[in-house]
Amino acid sequence: MDKAIKVGLIVAIVGIAAYFGYILFSSWHKESLETAKRQERVTWEKRTKELMEKVTGLEEEMASIKGETITEGKLKEVFGSESAVVKEEEPLDFEDIEQQIKAFFAYLDQQDYVQAYALKGGTYEQFQLIPKKMSANLPNITDETASLYNLYRNMAHFFRILGKKRVNLVRDVLQNEGEILESAMQTFYRWATFETGDRVITGQPTLKTLYAYSGFFLNTLAGKSYLLRRDSKIRILTTYYSILILDKVNDEKFNSAGIDIRPHIEFLLNDLQTQIGLTYQKQYLAELQKLADKYKLP
């Protein structure tokens, strides 16, 4: 009888222990599930937030691209009512190009951020001074790395010759006029490279000056560093026009620094394939392909 009672007590104790163990396990398991659910919820909330940020970024990028598609009305507002930038296939007289440039600077003079500089004579007078200063103080494109002194001078080139105020003004124009930047650079390239035969164009930079700055952007640490700090559109367009100038220099047998144009053509062709937001992208690619064929690139 005592044995049966003992067995019963043991069974009861084991049952009670099992019951409380089950209760404790259930509570632990439930808490573990809740913790896992909370962690999963936090993870998904984080992923959802990241996806929303990416979507927002893509929406902003698409809106930016859409906004950068310049209209004919905007071109006429900036470059004048007879702007030929709209009609790329038509040749331009130098007088037309010059009128576009004057209209562009008249447009800039009306902008609040430009008026804050209180420029004497306006932006057009500054434009007339800048090429003179740049031509009189060419960057070093042959022995930049021969000494730290040469490198530092190249790195600070624009600040040295133009001064802080003019550099800041140029920077502000680049930042505020992204919509018209592409057309503006096209117009200034036409002005700088316009061939008139024996006629001398006042203020137009010489081929030597154009070559020095093309070499600076394409072939020096300072120039490449400068472009890497700029917006991708500015970097690509500056590289593109530098290549066109270098091609002209090669035709004139004037490439004194021996800059090899081929890797720059090849690199920019690849770079342009993935660039977005350029109005004249097909034109750039077609021109670069002509140069690739000319220099027998594979």
Backbone hydrogen bonds in HBPLUS format (Angstrom, degrees):
<---DONOR---> <-ACCEPTOR-->    atom                        ^
c    i                          cat <-CA-CA->   ^        H-A-AA   ^      H-
h    n   atom  resd res      DA  || num        DHA   H-A  angle D-A-AA Bond
n    s   type  num  typ     dist DA aas  dist angle  dist       angle   num
A0004-ALA N   A0001-MET O   3.08 MM   3  5.11 117.2  2.49  94.8 109.7     1
A0005-ILE N   A0001-MET O   2.99 MM   4  6.33 153.7  2.06 150.2 157.6     2
A0006-LYS N   A0002-ASP O   2.90 MM   4  6.13 161.4  1.93 148.3 153.4     3
A0007-VAL N   A0003-LYS O   2.93 MM   4  6.16 161.4  1.97 147.1 152.3     4
A0008-GLY N   A0004-ALA O   2.89 MM   4  6.09 152.5  1.97 141.7 149.7     5
A0009-LEU N   A0005-ILE O   2.78 MM   4  6.09 157.6  1.83 153.5 159.6     6
A0010-ILE N   A0006-LYS O   2.87 MM   4  6.12 160.6  1.90 152.2 157.6     7
A0011-VAL N   A0007-VAL O   2.89 MM   4  6.11 161.0  1.93 148.0 153.4     8
A0012-ALA N   A0008-GLY O   2.81 MM   4  6.03 157.6  1.86 147.6 154.4     9
A0013-ILE N   A0009-LEU O   2.77 MM   4  5.99 162.3  1.80 151.9 156.7    10
A0014-VAL N   A0010-ILE O   2.81 MM   4  6.02 164.8  1.84 152.1 156.6    11
A0015-GLY N   A0011-VAL O   2.77 MM   4  5.97 153.8  1.84 144.4 152.6    12
A0016-ILE N   A0012-ALA O   2.77 MM   4  6.05 160.9  1.81 152.1 157.1    13
A0017-ALA N   A0013-ILE O   2.81 MM   4  6.01 162.4  1.84 151.6 156.9    14
A0018-ALA N   A0014-VAL O   2.73 MM   4  5.90 155.7  1.79 146.4 153.9    15
A0019-TYR N   A0015-GLY O   2.78 MM   4  6.00 151.6  1.86 145.2 153.5    16
A0020-PHE N   A0016-ILE O   2.91 MM   4  6.21 169.5  1.92 154.9 156.5    17
A0021-GLY N   A0017-ALA O   2.74 MM   4  5.85 149.9  1.83 143.5 153.6    18
A0022-TYR N   A0018-ALA O   2.74 MM   4  5.92 148.5  1.83 142.1 150.8    19
A0023-ILE N   A0019-TYR O   2.87 MM   4  6.20 157.2  1.92 148.2 154.9    20
A0024-LEU N   A0020-PHE O   2.81 MM   4  6.05 164.3  1.84 149.8 153.7    21
A0025-PHE N   A0021-GLY O   2.77 MM   4  5.93 158.8  1.82 146.1 152.7    22
A0026-SER N   A0022-TYR O   2.72 MM   4  5.88 160.2  1.76 149.5 155.7    23
A0027-SER N   A0023-ILE O   2.89 MM   4  6.10 155.8  1.95 145.9 152.9    24
A0028-TRP N   A0024-LEU O   2.83 MM   4  6.07 160.9  1.86 148.7 154.4    25
A0029-HIS N   A0025-PHE O   2.65 MM   4  5.82 161.6  1.69 151.6 157.7    26
A0030-LYS N   A0026-SER O   2.81 MM   4  5.91 158.4  1.85 144.4 150.8    27
A0031-GLU N   A0027-SER O   2.89 MM   4  6.08 156.5  1.94 144.6 151.4    28
A0032-SER N   A0028-TRP O   2.77 MM   4  6.00 150.8  1.85 146.5 155.3    29
A0033-LEU N   A0029-HIS O   2.84 MM   4  6.11 155.2  1.90 148.1 154.8    30
A0034-GLU N   A0030-LYS O   2.90 MM   4  6.15 156.5  1.96 145.8 152.5    31
A0035-THR N   A0031-GLU O   2.85 MM   4  6.07 154.7  1.91 144.5 151.7    32
A0036-ALA N   A0032-SER O   2.83 MM   4  6.04 159.4  1.87 147.6 153.6    33
A0037-LYS N   A0033-LEU O   2.78 MM   4  5.99 154.3  1.85 146.5 154.2    34
A0038-ARG N   A0034-GLU O   2.81 MM   4  6.05 155.1  1.87 145.5 152.6    35
A0039-GLN N   A0035-THR O   2.85 MM   4  6.11 162.4  1.88 151.1 155.8    36
A0040-GLU N   A0036-ALA O   2.82 MM   4  6.00 156.3  1.88 145.7 152.8    37
A0041-ARG N   A0037-LYS O   2.74 MM   4  5.94 154.1  1.81 146.3 154.1    38
A0042-VAL N   A0038-ARG O   2.85 MM   4  6.10 157.6  1.90 149.2 155.2    39
A0043-THR N   A0039-GLN O   2.89 MM   4  6.12 157.0  1.95 145.2 151.8    40
A0044-TRP N   A0040-GLU O   2.86 MM   4  6.12 162.7  1.89 150.6 155.1    41
A0045-GLU N   A0041-ARG O   2.81 MM   4  5.98 153.7  1.88 146.4 154.6    42
A0046-LYS N   A0042-VAL O   2.90 MM   4  6.10 154.0  1.97 145.4 152.3    43
A0047-ARG N   A0043-THR O   2.90 MM   4  6.20 159.5  1.94 149.2 154.9    44
A0048-THR N   A0044-TRP O   2.75 MM   4  5.90 158.6  1.80 147.8 154.2    45
A0049-LYS N   A0045-GLU O   2.88 MM   4  6.06 155.6  1.94 144.1 150.7    46
A0050-GLU N   A0046-LYS O   2.93 MM   4  6.21 157.4  1.98 148.2 154.4    47
A0051-LEU N   A0047-ARG O   2.87 MM   4  6.12 158.8  1.91 150.3 156.0    48
A0052-MET N   A0048-THR O   2.86 MM   4  6.06 156.1  1.92 148.0 154.9    49
A0053-GLU N   A0049-LYS O   2.89 MM   4  6.13 151.9  1.97 146.3 154.0    50
A0054-LYS N   A0050-GLU O   2.96 MM   4  6.24 151.8  2.04 144.4 152.1    51
A0055-VAL N   A0051-LEU O   2.84 MM   4  6.12 159.3  1.88 150.1 156.0    52
A0056-THR N   A0052-MET O   2.83 MM   4  6.02 159.9  1.87 146.6 152.5    53
A0057-GLY N   A0053-GLU O   2.84 MM   4  6.03 155.5  1.90 143.4 150.6    54
A0058-LEU N   A0054-LYS O   2.84 MM   4  6.11 156.6  1.90 150.1 156.2    55
A0059-GLU N   A0055-VAL O   2.84 MM   4  6.08 154.6  1.90 148.7 156.2    56
A0060-GLU N   A0056-THR O   2.87 MM   4  6.13 156.8  1.92 149.2 155.4    57
A0061-GLU N   A0057-GLY O   2.85 MM   4  6.06 153.8  1.92 144.5 152.5    58
A0062-MET N   A0058-LEU O   2.83 MM   4  6.02 160.8  1.87 149.1 153.9    59
A0063-ALA N   A0059-GLU O   2.87 MM   4  6.04 153.3  1.94 143.1 151.1    60
A0064-SER N   A0060-GLU O   2.79 MM   4  6.00 147.5  1.90 141.5 151.1    61
A0065-ILE N   A0061-GLU O   2.85 MM   4  6.13 157.7  1.90 149.4 155.2    62
A0066-LYS N   A0062-MET O   2.87 MM   4  6.04 160.6  1.91 146.5 152.1    63
A0067-GLY N   A0063-ALA O   2.85 MM   4  6.01 150.3  1.94 140.5 149.1    64
A0068-GLU N   A0064-SER O   2.97 MM   4  6.18 130.9  2.21 140.0 152.9    65
A0068-GLU N   A0065-ILE O   3.12 MM   3  5.10 132.1  2.36  93.8 106.8    66
A0069-THR N   A0066-LYS O   3.30 MM   3  5.57 162.0  2.33 105.3 110.6    67
A0075-LEU N   A0071-THR O   3.05 MM   4  6.38 159.6  2.10 148.9 154.6    68
A0076-LYS N   A0072-GLU O   2.96 MM   4  6.21 157.5  2.01 149.8 155.3    69
A0077-GLU N   A0073-GLY O   3.01 MM   4  6.22 147.2  2.12 139.5 148.9    70
A0078-VAL N   A0074-LYS O   3.00 MM   4  6.26 152.7  2.07 151.5 157.8    71
A0079-PHE N   A0075-LEU O   2.73 MM   4  5.70 169.0  1.74 157.8 161.3    72
A0080-GLY N   A0076-LYS O   2.97 MM   4  4.67 131.9  2.20 121.8 126.0    73
A0083-SER N   A0080-GLY O   3.12 MM   3  5.35 146.8  2.23 121.5 119.2    74
A0087-LYS N   A0084-ALA O   3.13 MM   3  5.17 124.8  2.45  95.3 108.3    75
A0090-GLU N   A0087-LYS O   3.18 MM   3  5.84 156.4  2.23 117.4 123.6    76
A0096-ASP N   A0093-ASP O   3.07 MM   3  5.27 124.7  2.39  99.9 113.5    77
A0097-ILE N   A0093-ASP O   3.19 MM   4  6.60 158.1  2.24 151.1 156.4    78
A0098-GLU N   A0094-PHE O   2.86 MM   4  6.11 162.3  1.89 155.2 160.3    79
A0099-GLN N   A0095-GLU O   2.98 MM   4  6.13 151.2  2.07 141.5 148.9    80
A0100-GLN N   A0096-ASP O   3.01 MM   4  6.29 150.2  2.10 145.4 153.6    81
A0101-ILE N   A0097-ILE O   3.01 MM   4  6.35 154.9  2.08 149.7 156.2    82
A0102-LYS N   A0098-GLU O   3.01 MM   4  6.29 162.1  2.04 149.4 153.7    83
A0103-ALA N   A0099-GLN O   2.92 MM   4  6.07 156.4  1.98 145.3 152.1    84
A0104-PHE N   A0100-GLN O   2.86 MM   4  6.08 149.8  1.95 144.5 153.2    85
A0105-PHE N   A0101-ILE O   3.07 MM   4  6.39 158.9  2.11 152.2 156.1    86
A0106-ALA N   A0102-LYS O   2.96 MM   4  6.15 147.6  2.06 143.2 152.9    87
A0107-TYR N   A0103-ALA O   2.92 MM   4  6.15 148.3  2.03 144.2 152.5    88
A0108-LEU N   A0104-PHE O   2.98 MM   4  6.36 154.5  2.05 145.5 152.4    89
A0109-ASP N   A0105-PHE O   2.99 MM   4  6.17 155.1  2.05 144.1 150.1    90
A0110-GLN N   A0107-TYR O   3.09 MM   3  5.42 149.3  2.19 106.1 115.3    91
A0111-GLN N   A0108-LEU O   2.95 MM   3  5.37 161.6  1.98 115.8 121.9    92
A0114-VAL N   A0111-GLN O   3.12 MM   3  5.43 132.6  2.36 104.9 117.3    93
A0115-GLN N   A0111-GLN O   2.98 MM   4  6.25 161.0  2.01 156.1 162.2    94
A0116-ALA N   A0112-ASP O   3.04 MM   4  6.26 137.0  2.23 146.3 156.7    95
A0117-TYR N   A0114-VAL O   2.99 MM   3  5.63 158.9  2.03 117.1 123.3    96
A0118-ALA N   A0115-GLN O   3.03 MM   3  5.39 156.1  2.09 110.3 117.8    97
A0122-GLY N   A0119-LEU O   3.44 MM   3  5.14 165.2  2.46 103.3 106.6    98
A0127-PHE N   A0123-THR O   2.87 MM   4  6.14 152.0  1.94 148.6 156.6    99
A0128-GLN N   A0124-TYR O   3.08 MM   4  6.37 147.2  2.19 142.6 150.5   100
A0129-LEU N   A0125-GLU O   3.22 MM   4  6.50 138.3  2.40 138.3 148.8   101
A0129-LEU N   A0126-GLN O   3.08 MM   3  5.11 127.6  2.37  95.6 109.5   102
A0130-ILE N   A0126-GLN O   2.96 MM   4  6.18 156.0  2.01 156.1 162.2   103
A0133-LYS N   A0129-LEU O   3.08 MM   4  6.41 159.1  2.13 156.6 162.7   104
A0134-MET N   A0130-ILE O   2.90 MM   4  6.11 162.0  1.93 159.5 165.0   105
A0135-SER N   A0131-PRO O   2.85 MM   4  5.91 152.3  1.93 142.9 150.3   106
A0136-ALA N   A0132-LYS O   3.05 MM   4  6.16 146.0  2.17 142.1 150.6   107
A0137-ASN N   A0134-MET O   3.37 MM   3  5.28 148.2  2.48  94.2 103.0   108
A0146-ALA N   A0143-ASP O   3.14 MM   3  5.20 163.9  2.16 108.3 111.6   109
A0151-LEU N   A0147-SER O   3.17 MM   4  6.50 160.5  2.21 147.2 152.5   110
A0152-TYR N   A0148-LEU O   2.81 MM   4  6.01 168.0  1.83 156.2 158.9   111
A0153-ARG N   A0149-TYR O   3.00 MM   4  6.16 157.2  2.06 147.6 153.9   112
A0154-ASN N   A0150-ASN O   3.03 MM   4  6.27 153.5  2.10 144.4 151.5   113
A0155-MET N   A0151-LEU O   2.86 MM   4  6.13 156.0  1.92 151.3 158.7   114
A0156-ALA N   A0152-TYR O   3.06 MM   4  6.24 146.7  2.17 144.6 152.1   115
A0157-HIS N   A0154-ASN O   3.15 MM   3  4.81 163.1  2.18 105.8 106.4   116
A0160-ARG N   A0156-ALA O   2.92 MM   4  6.02 154.5  1.98 159.5 167.7   117
A0161-ILE N   A0157-HIS O   3.10 MM   4  6.37 161.0  2.14 156.0 159.6   118
A0162-LEU N   A0158-PHE O   2.90 MM   4  5.60 154.8  1.96 143.8 151.1   119
A0163-GLY N   A0159-PHE O   3.06 MM   4  4.79 139.3  2.23 112.9 123.7   120
A0167-VAL N   A0163-GLY O   3.13 MM   4  6.31 163.3  2.16 154.1 159.4   121
A0168-ASN N   A0164-LYS O   2.88 MM   4  6.03 160.9  1.91 153.1 158.4   122
A0169-LEU N   A0165-LYS O   2.96 MM   4  6.16 148.6  2.06 142.2 151.3   123
A0170-VAL N   A0166-ARG O   2.92 MM   4  6.21 165.0  1.95 153.6 156.3   124
A0171-ARG N   A0167-VAL O   2.94 MM   4  6.16 161.5  1.97 148.8 154.5   125
A0172-ASP N   A0168-ASN O   2.90 MM   4  6.12 156.5  1.96 146.4 152.2   126
A0173-VAL N   A0169-LEU O   2.96 MM   4  6.25 154.4  2.03 151.3 158.3   127
A0174-LEU N   A0170-VAL O   2.99 MM   4  6.26 162.7  2.02 153.8 158.1   128
A0175-GLN N   A0171-ARG O   2.98 MM   4  6.22 149.9  2.07 145.8 154.3   129
A0176-ASN N   A0172-ASP O   2.91 MM   4  5.98 150.4  1.99 146.7 154.1   130
A0177-GLU N   A0173-VAL O   2.91 MM   4  5.65 144.2  2.04 150.4 156.3   131
A0180-ILE N   A0177-GLU O   3.14 MM   3  5.64 134.1  2.36 110.4 120.8   132
A0181-LEU N   A0177-GLU O   2.96 MM   4  5.87 118.5  2.35 147.3 164.5   133
A0184-ALA N   A0180-ILE O   2.90 MM   4  6.06 157.4  1.95 157.6 165.1   134
A0185-MET N   A0181-LEU O   2.90 MM   4  6.09 164.3  1.93 156.1 158.8   135
A0186-GLN N   A0182-GLU O   3.13 MM   4  6.32 151.8  2.21 141.5 149.4   136
A0187-THR N   A0183-SER O   2.99 MM   4  6.23 155.5  2.05 145.4 151.6   137
A0188-PHE N   A0184-ALA O   2.95 MM   4  6.23 162.8  1.98 155.6 159.8   138
A0189-TYR N   A0185-MET O   2.96 MM   4  6.05 150.9  2.04 142.3 150.2   139
A0190-ARG N   A0186-GLN O   3.07 MM   4  6.31 157.7  2.12 145.2 150.9   140
A0191-TRP N   A0187-THR O   2.99 MM   4  6.29 156.5  2.04 146.9 153.6   141
A0192-ALA N   A0188-PHE O   2.90 MM   4  6.04 163.6  1.93 147.5 151.8   142
A0193-THR N   A0189-TYR O   3.01 MM   4  6.09 142.5  2.16 146.9 155.7   143
A0194-PHE N   A0190-ARG O   2.96 MM   4  5.61 109.7  2.47 141.5 152.9   144
A0204-GLN N   A0201-ILE O   3.19 MM   3  5.58 163.2  2.22 124.8 129.6   145
A0210-LEU N   A0206-THR O   3.04 MM   4  6.39 166.2  2.06 154.4 157.8   146
A0211-TYR N   A0207-LEU O   2.83 MM   4  5.93 155.8  1.88 146.9 153.8   147
A0212-ALA N   A0208-LYS O   3.02 MM   4  6.20 153.9  2.09 142.9 149.6   148
A0213-TYR N   A0209-THR O   3.16 MM   4  6.48 160.7  2.20 154.4 157.8   149
A0214-SER N   A0210-LEU O   2.92 MM   4  6.07 150.1  2.01 145.5 154.7   150
A0215-GLY N   A0211-TYR O   2.82 MM   4  5.94 164.9  1.85 152.0 156.2   151
A0216-PHE N   A0212-ALA O   2.93 MM   4  6.09 141.6  2.08 133.9 145.2   152
A0217-PHE N   A0213-TYR O   3.10 MM   4  6.31 160.3  2.14 144.1 146.6   153
A0218-LEU N   A0214-SER O   2.93 MM   4  6.06 155.6  1.99 150.6 158.3   154
A0219-ASN N   A0215-GLY O   2.78 MM   4  5.25 154.7  1.84 140.2 146.7   155
A0224-LYS N   A0220-THR O   3.01 MM   4  6.15 168.0  2.03 151.4 154.9   156
A0225-SER N   A0221-LEU O   2.86 MM   4  5.89 155.8  1.92 145.3 152.8   157
A0226-TYR N   A0222-ALA O   2.94 MM   4  6.12 150.2  2.03 142.5 150.6   158
A0227-LEU N   A0223-GLY O   3.09 MM   4  6.41 158.8  2.14 148.6 153.0   159
A0228-LEU N   A0224-LYS O   2.96 MM   4  6.18 151.8  2.04 148.2 156.1   160
A0229-ARG N   A0226-TYR O   3.24 MM   3  5.45 141.7  2.39 100.5 110.8   161
A0230-ARG N   A0227-LEU O   3.03 MM   3  5.14 159.2  2.08 106.3 112.8   162
A0235-ARG N   A0231-ASP O   2.98 MM   4  6.29 163.9  2.00 158.3 163.4   163
A0236-ILE N   A0232-SER O   2.92 MM   4  6.05 164.9  1.94 149.1 152.7   164
A0237-LEU N   A0233-LYS O   2.95 MM   4  6.08 171.2  1.96 154.2 157.0   165
A0238-THR N   A0234-ILE O   2.91 MM   4  5.90 161.6  1.94 149.0 154.6   166
A0239-THR N   A0235-ARG O   3.01 MM   4  6.10 159.3  2.06 144.2 150.3   167
A0240-TYR N   A0236-ILE O   2.85 MM   4  6.02 155.8  1.91 147.5 155.0   168
A0241-TYR N   A0237-LEU O   3.01 MM   4  6.24 170.7  2.02 154.3 154.8   169
A0242-SER N   A0238-THR O   2.96 MM   4  6.04 146.4  2.08 141.3 151.5   170
A0243-ILE N   A0239-THR O   2.96 MM   4  6.17 148.7  2.06 146.5 154.0   171
A0244-LEU N   A0240-TYR O   3.09 MM   4  6.46 155.0  2.15 147.0 153.7   172
A0245-ILE N   A0241-TYR O   3.02 MM   4  6.22 155.5  2.08 143.1 149.1   173
A0246-LEU N   A0242-SER O   2.93 MM   4  6.15 157.1  1.99 144.3 151.0   174
A0247-ASP N   A0243-ILE O   2.93 MM   4  6.18 148.2  2.03 147.5 155.9   175
A0248-LYS N   A0244-LEU O   3.14 MM   4  6.48 152.6  2.22 142.4 148.9   176
A0249-VAL N   A0245-ILE O   2.90 MM   4  6.24 154.7  1.97 150.6 158.3   177
A0250-ASN N   A0246-LEU O   2.90 MM   4  6.18 152.9  1.98 145.6 152.5   178
A0251-ASP N   A0247-ASP O   3.01 MM   4  6.32 153.0  2.08 146.7 153.7   179
A0252-GLU N   A0248-LYS O   3.04 MM   4  6.35 141.4  2.20 142.3 152.8   180
A0252-GLU N   A0249-VAL O   3.12 MM   3  5.07 123.9  2.45  93.2 107.5   181
A0254-PHE N   A0249-VAL O   2.93 MM   5  5.12 166.8  1.95 147.0 149.3   182
A0253-LYS N   A0250-ASN O   3.03 MM   3  4.90 159.2  2.07 101.9 107.7   183
A0256-SER N   A0254-PHE O   2.82 MM   2  5.64 131.9  2.06 111.2  95.9   184
A0258-GLY N   A0255-ASN O   3.05 MM   3  5.37 157.0  2.11 110.1 117.4   185
A0265-ILE N   A0261-ILE O   3.09 MM   4  6.38 152.3  2.17 154.9 163.3   186
A0266-GLU N   A0262-ARG O   3.03 MM   4  6.25 171.8  2.04 160.5 162.1   187
A0267-PHE N   A0263-PRO O   2.93 MM   4  5.98 161.9  1.96 142.3 147.6   188
A0268-LEU N   A0264-HIS O   3.04 MM   4  6.06 163.9  2.07 142.4 147.1   189
A0269-LEU N   A0265-ILE O   2.94 MM   4  6.10 156.6  1.99 151.8 158.3   190
A0270-ASN N   A0266-GLU O   3.26 MM   4  6.50 159.5  2.30 146.1 150.4   191
A0271-ASP N   A0267-PHE O   2.91 MM   4  6.15 156.3  1.97 147.2 154.8   192
A0272-LEU N   A0268-LEU O   2.79 MM   4  5.87 159.9  1.83 153.1 157.0   193
A0275-GLN N   A0272-LEU O   3.27 MM   3  4.98 148.7  2.38  94.4 103.5   194
A0283-GLN N   A0280-TYR O   3.10 MM   3  5.28 118.5  2.50 100.6 115.5   195
A0284-TYR N   A0280-TYR O   3.08 MM   4  6.45 156.6  2.14 154.5 161.1   196
A0285-LEU N   A0281-GLN O   2.97 MM   4  6.24 165.7  1.99 156.8 160.2   197
A0286-ALA N   A0282-LYS O   2.94 MM   4  6.07 158.2  1.98 146.5 152.6   198
A0287-GLU N   A0283-GLN O   3.00 MM   4  6.18 160.0  2.04 149.3 154.4   199
A0288-LEU N   A0284-TYR O   2.90 MM   4  6.10 161.2  1.93 152.0 157.5   200
A0289-GLN N   A0285-LEU O   2.89 MM   4  6.03 148.0  1.99 142.9 151.9   201
A0290-LYS N   A0286-ALA O   3.07 MM   4  6.36 148.2  2.18 142.2 150.1   202
A0291-LEU N   A0287-GLU O   3.10 MM   4  6.45 153.0  2.17 144.1 151.2   203
A0292-ALA N   A0288-LEU O   2.78 MM   4  6.07 148.2  1.88 144.6 154.4   204
A0293-ASP N   A0289-GLN O   2.94 MM   4  6.20 153.4  2.01 146.0 152.2   205
A0294-LYS N   A0290-LYS O   2.86 MM   4  6.09 152.6  1.94 143.0 151.6   206
A0295-TYR N   A0291-LEU O   2.89 MM   4  6.09 156.2  1.94 151.1 155.5   207
A0297-LEU N   A0292-ALA O   2.81 MM   5  5.08 176.0  1.81 154.6 155.7   208
A0296-LYS N   A0293-ASP O   3.15 MM   3  4.85 159.9  2.19  98.7 103.3   209
